[in-house]
Amino acid sequence: MSSKLSHTIRRFNRFELKYLLSLPQAEIFKKALRAYLLPDEHGNGRYALASLYYDSPDFRCYWEKVDGLRFRRKLRIRRYETLGAPLTVDTPVFVEIKQRLDRVTQKRRVILPYGEALRLCNQRQYPDQVSAEDETVVDEIYAFIWQYNLHPVSIIRYERQAFIGTDYDIGLRVTFDTSLSYQVHQLRLEEEASSLPMLSPDRTVMEIKVNERIPYWLTEMIAAHNLRMIRISKYCRGVELANRHTDTFSRFALVSQ
């Protein structure tokens, strides 16, 4: 996958819809999707992801989501894992700001060697060499880290099966995420995972991502399968599960941990 990273889009806007399916439901829905979509080019449509999320000492990014602010941002280092390939300081990863403005999801990201990504996000060291096309995004990440004193908070891992639209549905992606887990200690992507399950293993999160509007055939398919949209943030759910031992889940309980 790393050989294709340089061709990846750095900025985009899109709408995202999420659904919670049982594994049998997901397999039936995937079978119907294959008449319209193709497997993602990476890993023949199947790959694993690990994301290291950052937040402020008062969990500002978390509360912006929970409070439903029309404008909110979060920062993460994301790795698309390759089977058998160890994560080293030279492995390319994405450093991303994921932003929500009303109903539109916006993402800006740069590709950096893992070691440089950690120096930027953990030690606040500006990268030595940044391309002209990435400089604006790196500046935003750097300012975001300093402004809110961001630090590593959690790692979210899962396995993904992804489908993409043909020339008739450019920009359409439908993904199925399983084996979702979270961890709030040993916050280094290169260390052995010590994750805890986030959802029941017989459930998958399906996400529909589209540039403008969902194709008519897909809305019809969703209705035919009687699927109901949900609101779920993998990052927020991991934070909440890590704090479920508190009697009352509150701002004070979260911040005081």
C-alpha positions in Angstrom: 0.0 0.0 0.0 2.8 2.4 0.7 3.7 2.7 -2.9 0.3 4.2 -3.6 0.3 6.7 -0.8 1.8 9.5 -2.8 -1.2 9.4 -5.1 -3.7 9.7 -2.3 -6.0 12.7 -2.2 -4.9 15.1 0.6 -8.2 17.1 1.0 -11.8 16.3 0.4 -15.4 17.1 1.5 -18.1 14.5 1.8 -21.2 13.3 3.6 -21.0 10.2 5.8 -23.8 8.0 7.0 -23.4 5.1 9.4 -25.4 1.9 10.1 -24.9 -0.9 12.6 -25.5 -4.4 11.0 -25.2 -7.9 12.2 -22.6 -10.0 10.3 -25.3 -12.0 8.4 -27.1 -8.7 7.5 -23.7 -7.3 6.3 -23.0 -10.3 4.1 -26.4 -10.1 2.4 -26.0 -6.4 1.8 -22.5 -6.8 0.4 -23.8 -9.4 -2.1 -26.3 -6.8 -3.3 -23.6 -4.1 -3.5 -21.3 -6.1 -5.7 -23.7 -5.5 -8.6 -22.9 -1.8 -8.4 -19.5 -1.3 -6.7 -16.0 -2.6 -7.0 -13.5 -3.7 -4.2 -11.2 -0.9 -3.1 -7.8 -1.0 -4.8 -6.0 -1.4 -1.5 -5.6 -4.9 -0.3 -8.3 -6.1 -2.7 -10.7 -4.2 -0.5 -9.6 -5.7 2.8 -7.2 -4.1 5.2 -6.6 -3.2 8.8 -6.4 0.3 10.3 -5.0 1.7 13.5 -5.5 5.4 14.5 -3.8 7.3 17.3 -6.2 10.0 18.4 -5.2 13.3 20.2 -7.2 15.5 22.5 -6.7 18.4 24.9 -6.4 17.9 28.7 -10.1 18.7 29.1 -11.1 16.5 26.2 -12.3 19.4 24.0 -12.5 17.3 20.8 -14.6 14.7 22.6 -17.1 17.2 24.1 -17.4 19.1 20.8 -18.8 15.9 19.3 -21.0 15.0 22.3 -22.4 18.5 22.4 -23.1 18.4 18.7 -21.2 21.6 17.8 -21.8 22.5 14.1 -18.0 23.0 13.7 -15.6 20.6 15.3 -12.2 19.0 14.6 -10.0 16.2 15.8 -6.4 15.1 15.1 -5.1 11.6 14.5 -2.2 9.6 13.1 -3.6 6.8 10.9 -1.8 3.7 9.7 -3.1 1.4 7.0 -1.6 -1.9 8.1 0.1 -4.2 5.7 0.2 -7.9 6.6 3.6 -8.9 7.9 5.1 -5.4 7.5 6.4 -4.0 10.8 5.8 -0.3 11.6 9.1 1.5 11.7 10.1 5.2 11.9 10.3 5.3 8.1 6.8 3.8 7.5 4.6 6.3 5.8 1.5 7.2 7.8 -1.2 9.9 7.5 -1.5 12.8 9.9 -5.1 14.0 9.6 -7.4 16.7 10.8 -10.9 15.4 10.4 -13.4 18.3 10.6 -17.2 18.5 10.7 -19.1 21.5 9.4 -22.8 21.0 9.8 -23.5 17.8 7.9 -20.3 17.9 5.8 -17.2 15.9 6.8 -13.9 17.5 5.7 -10.5 16.0 5.9 -7.0 17.4 5.4 -4.0 15.2 5.7 -0.3 14.8 5.0 1.9 11.8 4.6 4.9 11.6 6.8 7.3 8.9 8.0 6.0 7.6 11.3 9.0 9.0 13.2 8.4 12.5 11.9 4.6 12.2 12.6 5.4 11.5 16.2 7.8 14.3 16.5 5.2 16.7 15.0 2.3 15.5 17.1 4.0 14.5 20.4 7.0 16.8 20.5 5.7 19.7 18.5 8.7 19.7 16.1 7.9 21.0 12.7 9.1 18.6 9.9 12.4 19.5 8.3 11.1 19.2 4.8 7.5 19.8 3.7 6.3 20.0 0.1 4.6 23.1 -1.0 1.3 21.3 -1.4 1.4 20.1 2.2 2.7 23.2 3.9 -0.7 24.7 4.6 -2.0 21.5 6.2 1.1 21.0 8.3 0.8 24.6 9.5 -2.8 23.9 10.6 -1.9 20.7 12.4 1.0 22.5 14.2 -1.2 25.4 15.3 -4.0 23.0 16.4 -1.5 21.0 18.6 -0.2 24.2 20.2 -3.5 25.9 20.6 -5.2 23.1 22.5 -2.2 21.4 24.0 -3.1 18.1 22.2 -1.6 14.8 23.5 -2.2 11.1 22.7 -5.5 9.8 24.2 -6.5 6.5 22.5 -5.8 4.1 19.8 -8.7 2.7 17.7 -8.1 -0.5 15.6 -10.4 -2.4 13.2 -10.6 -4.4 10.1 -12.2 -2.9 7.0 -13.7 -4.2 3.8 -14.2 -1.3 1.4 -16.1 -0.9 -1.9 -15.9 2.0 -4.3 -18.1 3.4 -7.0 -17.6 2.9 -10.7 -17.5 5.8 -13.2 -21.2 6.1 -12.7 -20.8 6.8 -9.0 -17.5 8.6 -8.6 -16.6 9.4 -5.0 -18.9 6.8 -3.5 -17.4 4.5 -0.9 -19.2 1.9 1.3 -17.1 0.3 4.1 -17.7 -2.4 6.6 -15.7 -2.2 9.9 -15.4 -5.2 12.2 -13.2 -6.3 15.2 -13.4 -2.7 16.5 -11.2 -2.2 19.6 -9.8 0.6 21.7 -6.9 1.2 24.1 -6.0 4.1 26.3 -2.6 2.9 27.5 0.7 2.1 25.6 -0.2 4.8 23.1 2.3 3.8 20.5 1.2 2.3 17.2 4.4 0.2 16.9 3.9 -1.5 20.3 1.9 -4.8 20.7 -1.8 -4.1 20.8 -3.5 -4.2 24.2 -6.9 -3.4 22.9 -10.4 -4.0 24.4 -13.4 -4.8 22.2 -15.6 -1.8 21.3 -18.6 -3.6 19.9 -20.0 -7.1 20.0 -17.9 -9.3 17.6 -21.1 -10.2 15.7 -21.7 -6.5 14.7 -20.2 -4.4 11.9 -20.3 -0.6 11.3 -21.2 0.2 7.7 -20.3 3.7 6.5 -21.6 5.3 3.3 -19.3 8.1 2.1 -20.4 10.2 -0.8 -19.3 13.6 -2.3 -22.8 15.0 -3.0 -25.8 12.7 -2.7 -26.5 9.0 -2.3 -27.4 7.3 -5.5 -31.0 6.4 -5.9 -30.3 2.7 -6.2 -28.5 2.7 -2.9 -31.3 4.5 -1.0 -33.7 1.9 -2.4 -31.4 -0.9 -1.3 -31.1 0.6 2.2 -34.9 0.8 2.5 -35.3 -2.7 1.1 -33.0 -4.1 3.8 -34.7 -2.0 6.5 -31.5 -0.4 7.7 -31.6 2.4 10.2 -28.9 5.1 10.4 -27.0 5.5 13.7 -24.8 8.2 15.2 -21.5 6.7 16.4 -18.0 8.1 16.8 -15.4 5.4 17.2 -13.1 7.8 19.1 -15.9 8.9 21.4 -17.1 5.4 22.1 -13.6 4.4 23.0 -13.3 7.3 25.5 -16.7 6.4 27.0 -15.9 2.7 27.4 -12.6 3.7 29.1 -14.6 5.7 31.6 -17.6 3.4 32.2 -16.3 2.4 35.7 -17.4 5.9 36.9 -20.9 6.0 38.5 -21.9 9.1 36.7 -20.4 9.9 33.3 -19.8 13.6 33.4 -17.4 16.2 32.3 -15.7 16.1 35.7 -15.4 12.3 35.7 -13.8 12.3 32.3 -11.4 15.2 32.9 -10.4 14.0 36.3 -9.1 10.6 35.1 
